[in-house]
Amino acid sequence: YETTDATGANVTIEEDPERIVTLNPSAAQTMWEIGARDEVVGVSQYASYLDGADERANVSGPNGPSVERVLNATPDLVLVPNSSYGAAAERVEQIRAQGVPVYVFEQPTSLGYVAEKTERIGRLTGNCEAGAERADEVRRSVELMERALDGTERPVGLNVFYGYTSGANTFIGDLMTTAGLQNGAAEAGITGFQAINDETVVEMNPEWIVAPEGSPVPQNEAYNSTRAVREGNVIRVDTNRLQQPAPRSVQAAEV
């Protein structure tokens, strides 16, 4: 199989990979979701929530992947989500320089992309049918939500996590609009994942706040003045579903 990844590099896979390393929990979660966990020999430290992940090599090092740990796992293929490459491009290229096939994914911007990524991982790892089936399940869930919400009023929602928010061109923003909200951050002109100030929160006055479990919603005058806090409309969602562009993110939209 020959293809081109998000860096423009040509990726050639000579035969069905049997030893796969994932440098980010979203890629690991996808392998679990397509029933290919037994092919995974290395995961990042943040994939520990997956059943059986502790039985795989931890390939994380200081501030990103460890080149030595990845190579010691003797992978046939390394899956690299965009965030991992952005934080440690030099290390990823060192792995590639050793002749190991490396595939870097694009920046996720929608649940539609999550479905495409699921299908692509299935193709890359020789699990084509399972990847396509799981991708279609994601698309079907999105279709059902959009159909159920057609014509309904869309209240303003705000995603917050540790002082940051999800603006336009983010898969979390798309997740929120798929679920029937307006993405207030995008409406306020915020693009990507950025810090959000109290003044913007007050002007937005969200009716709903969406936050990952474990991330506190600020208890200050700005947030307390919002309709969301006044009416108790704060939705807590499993972090590993809300913040990872992988198949379980559609469950966050359903919540």
C-alpha positions as CSV (number, residue, x, y, z in Angstrom):
1,Y,0.0,0.0,0.0
2,E,1.4,3.4,-1.0
3,T,0.1,6.7,0.2
4,T,1.1,10.2,1.2
5,D,0.7,11.5,4.8
6,A,0.0,15.0,6.1
7,T,3.7,16.0,5.9
8,G,3.9,15.2,2.2
9,A,6.0,12.1,2.8
10,N,5.5,9.0,0.7
11,V,4.6,6.0,2.9
12,T,5.0,2.5,1.6
13,I,3.8,-0.5,3.5
14,E,5.1,-3.7,1.9
15,E,2.9,-6.2,3.8
16,D,0.2,-6.4,6.5
17,P,1.7,-4.7,9.6
18,E,1.7,-6.9,12.7
19,R,3.6,-4.7,15.2
20,I,2.1,-1.2,15.4
21,V,3.1,1.7,17.6
22,T,0.7,4.6,18.3
23,L,2.2,7.9,19.5
24,N,-1.1,9.4,20.7
25,P,-4.1,7.9,22.5
26,S,-6.5,8.8,19.7
27,A,-4.7,6.4,17.3
28,A,-4.6,3.8,20.1
29,Q,-8.3,4.2,20.8
30,T,-9.1,3.8,17.1
31,M,-7.1,0.5,17.0
32,W,-9.1,-0.7,20.0
33,E,-12.3,0.3,18.4
34,I,-11.7,-1.6,15.1
35,G,-10.8,-4.7,17.1
36,A,-7.1,-4.6,16.3
37,R,-5.6,-4.0,19.8
38,D,-3.6,-7.2,19.6
39,E,-1.5,-5.7,16.8
40,V,-0.5,-2.7,19.0
41,V,2.9,-3.2,20.7
42,G,3.5,0.4,21.9
43,V,1.3,3.2,23.2
44,S,1.8,6.7,24.7
45,Q,1.4,7.1,28.5
46,Y,-2.0,8.8,28.0
47,A,-3.5,5.7,26.5
48,S,-3.4,4.0,29.8
49,Y,-7.2,4.2,30.1
50,L,-7.7,1.5,27.4
51,D,-8.2,-2.0,28.6
52,G,-4.9,-3.9,28.3
53,A,-2.8,-0.8,27.4
54,D,-0.6,-1.4,30.4
55,E,0.5,-4.7,28.7
56,R,2.1,-2.7,25.8
57,A,5.4,-0.8,25.8
58,N,5.1,2.8,27.0
59,V,6.9,4.7,24.2
60,S,6.6,8.1,25.9
61,G,9.6,10.1,26.9
62,P,10.2,13.6,28.3
63,N,8.0,16.0,26.4
64,G,6.9,13.6,23.7
65,P,7.8,10.2,22.2
66,S,11.0,8.4,23.0
67,V,12.8,7.5,19.8
68,E,14.7,4.7,21.6
69,R,11.5,3.2,23.1
70,V,9.7,3.3,19.8
71,L,12.5,1.5,17.9
72,N,13.0,-1.0,20.8
73,A,9.3,-2.1,20.1
74,T,10.4,-3.1,16.6
75,P,7.3,-1.7,14.9
76,D,6.2,-2.4,11.3
77,L,4.2,0.9,11.3
78,V,4.1,4.0,13.5
79,L,0.8,6.0,13.6
80,V,1.4,9.7,14.5
81,P,-1.5,12.1,15.1
82,N,-0.9,15.7,14.1
83,S,-0.5,16.9,17.6
84,S,2.3,14.5,18.3
85,Y,4.1,15.5,15.1
86,G,3.7,19.2,15.9
87,A,5.3,18.8,19.3
88,A,8.1,16.4,18.3
89,A,8.6,16.5,14.5
90,E,12.4,16.0,14.8
91,R,11.9,12.8,16.8
92,V,9.3,11.4,14.4
93,E,11.7,12.0,11.5
94,Q,14.4,10.2,13.4
95,I,12.2,7.2,13.6
96,R,11.3,7.5,9.9
97,A,15.0,7.7,9.1
98,Q,15.5,4.2,10.5
99,G,13.4,2.8,7.7
100,V,10.2,2.3,9.8
101,P,7.0,3.3,7.9
102,V,5.5,6.3,9.7
103,Y,2.1,7.9,8.9
104,V,1.3,11.4,10.2
105,F,-2.4,12.4,10.2
106,E,-3.9,15.8,9.4
107,Q,-5.2,18.2,12.0
108,P,-8.8,16.9,12.9
109,T,-11.5,19.5,12.3
110,S,-14.7,17.5,12.4
111,L,-16.5,14.3,13.3
112,G,-16.5,13.6,9.6
113,Y,-12.7,13.6,9.7
114,V,-12.8,11.2,12.6
115,A,-14.7,8.8,10.4
116,E,-12.2,9.2,7.6
117,K,-9.3,8.7,10.0
118,T,-10.9,5.5,11.4
119,E,-11.2,4.2,7.8
120,R,-7.6,5.2,7.0
121,I,-6.2,3.5,10.0
122,G,-8.1,0.3,9.1
123,R,-6.5,0.5,5.6
124,L,-3.0,1.2,6.9
125,T,-3.1,-1.6,9.3
126,G,-4.7,-4.3,7.1
127,N,-8.0,-4.0,9.0
128,C,-9.9,-2.5,6.0
129,E,-13.4,-4.0,6.7
130,A,-13.4,-3.3,10.4
131,G,-12.2,0.3,9.8
132,A,-14.9,0.9,7.2
133,E,-17.6,-0.6,9.4
134,R,-16.6,1.5,12.5
135,A,-16.3,4.6,10.3
136,D,-19.8,4.0,9.0
137,E,-21.1,3.7,12.5
138,V,-19.7,7.1,13.3
139,R,-21.3,8.6,10.2
140,R,-24.6,7.0,11.0
141,S,-24.6,8.4,14.5
142,V,-23.9,11.9,13.2
143,E,-26.7,11.6,10.6
144,L,-29.2,10.5,13.3
145,M,-28.2,13.4,15.6
146,E,-28.5,15.9,12.7
147,R,-31.8,14.5,11.7
148,A,-33.2,14.6,15.2
149,L,-32.1,18.3,15.7
150,D,-33.2,19.6,12.3
151,G,-35.1,22.8,12.7
152,T,-34.5,23.1,16.4
153,E,-33.3,26.2,18.2
154,R,-29.5,26.1,18.8
155,P,-28.5,27.6,22.2
156,V,-25.0,29.1,22.6
157,G,-22.5,26.6,24.0
158,L,-19.0,27.1,25.3
159,N,-16.3,24.4,25.6
160,V,-13.8,25.2,28.4
161,F,-10.8,23.3,29.7
162,Y,-8.1,24.8,31.8
163,G,-8.6,28.3,30.5
164,Y,-8.8,27.2,26.9
165,T,-11.7,26.8,24.4
166,S,-12.4,25.1,21.1
167,G,-13.0,27.6,18.3
168,A,-13.7,27.3,14.6
169,N,-11.9,24.5,12.7
170,T,-11.8,22.1,15.6
171,F,-13.3,18.7,15.9
172,I,-14.7,19.6,19.4
173,G,-16.4,22.6,17.9
174,D,-17.9,20.4,15.2
175,L,-18.9,17.9,17.9
176,M,-20.8,20.6,19.7
177,T,-22.7,21.9,16.6
178,T,-23.5,18.3,15.6
179,A,-25.0,17.9,19.1
180,G,-27.3,20.9,18.6
181,L,-25.4,23.8,20.1
182,Q,-23.9,27.0,18.5
183,N,-20.1,27.1,19.1
184,G,-19.9,30.4,20.9
185,A,-16.2,30.5,20.7
186,A,-16.3,30.2,16.9
187,E,-19.0,32.9,16.7
188,A,-16.7,35.2,18.8
189,G,-14.0,34.8,16.1
190,I,-11.8,32.3,17.9
191,T,-10.1,29.7,15.6
192,G,-8.4,26.6,16.8
193,F,-7.7,25.9,20.5
194,Q,-7.0,29.2,22.2
195,A,-7.2,30.8,25.7
196,I,-10.4,32.6,26.4
197,N,-10.7,35.7,28.6
198,D,-13.5,36.6,31.0
199,E,-14.6,39.5,28.9
200,T,-15.4,37.2,25.9
201,V,-17.3,34.8,28.2
202,V,-19.5,37.7,29.6
203,E,-20.2,39.0,26.1
204,M,-21.0,35.5,24.8
205,N,-23.2,34.6,27.8
206,P,-23.4,30.9,27.0
207,E,-26.5,28.9,27.8
208,W,-24.5,25.7,28.1
209,I,-21.0,25.0,29.1
210,V,-19.3,21.8,28.0
211,A,-16.2,20.7,30.0
212,P,-14.2,17.5,30.3
213,E,-14.3,15.7,33.5
214,G,-11.7,16.9,35.9
215,S,-11.4,20.4,34.4
216,P,-12.8,23.0,36.7
217,V,-15.2,25.7,35.4
218,P,-13.8,29.0,36.8
219,Q,-15.8,30.2,39.8
220,N,-15.5,33.9,39.2
221,E,-17.8,36.8,38.5
222,A,-17.6,36.4,34.7
223,Y,-18.6,32.7,34.6
224,N,-21.1,33.0,37.5
225,S,-22.9,35.7,35.5
226,T,-23.6,33.3,32.5
227,R,-26.9,31.7,32.0
228,A,-25.2,28.3,31.9
229,V,-23.9,28.6,35.5
230,R,-26.9,30.4,36.8
231,E,-29.2,27.6,35.5
232,G,-26.8,24.7,36.2
233,N,-26.3,23.9,32.6
234,V,-22.8,22.5,32.8
235,I,-22.2,19.3,31.0
236,R,-19.3,17.1,32.1
237,V,-18.1,14.6,29.5
238,D,-15.5,11.8,29.7
239,T,-12.2,13.4,28.7
240,N,-11.1,10.5,26.6
241,R,-14.3,10.9,24.5
242,L,-14.5,14.6,24.3
243,Q,-10.9,15.5,23.6
244,Q,-9.7,12.7,21.4
245,P,-10.4,12.7,17.6
246,A,-11.3,9.0,17.6
247,P,-14.5,6.9,17.3
248,R,-15.7,7.4,20.9
249,S,-15.9,11.2,20.3
250,V,-19.3,10.6,18.7
251,Q,-20.5,9.4,22.1
252,A,-19.4,12.7,23.6
253,A,-21.7,14.4,21.1
254,E,-24.5,12.1,22.0
255,V,-24.1,13.1,25.7
